[in-house]
Amino acid sequence: MDYLDKFTGDWASLGGVELDFEAGRTTNHHNKGDVYYAEANLKVPGKMIRAQKNGDDLHAAIDAVKEVLAEEIKEYKERKK
């Protein structure tokens, strides 16, 4: 969660944030393509942010989810201003 702390650190006083994260292979019979997935559910004050991405390797899927979460958090903060 260190990656997201720079975006969510100020919410600790408002009840904090909770992250559920899962990553793995989509199936065992694929040999090529987007066979890995990463999924995150981020609970922030007043909202649930969800991201799910597939990738050709596990790190690509995780990085894609991190990017989506960062963008969603930025948009959420802008709307809250």
Secondary structure, 3 states (H helix, E strand, C coil): CHHHHHHHHHHHHHCCCEEEEEEEECCCCCCCCCCEEEEEEEEECCEEEEEEEEECCHHHHHHHHHHHHHHHHHHHHHHHC
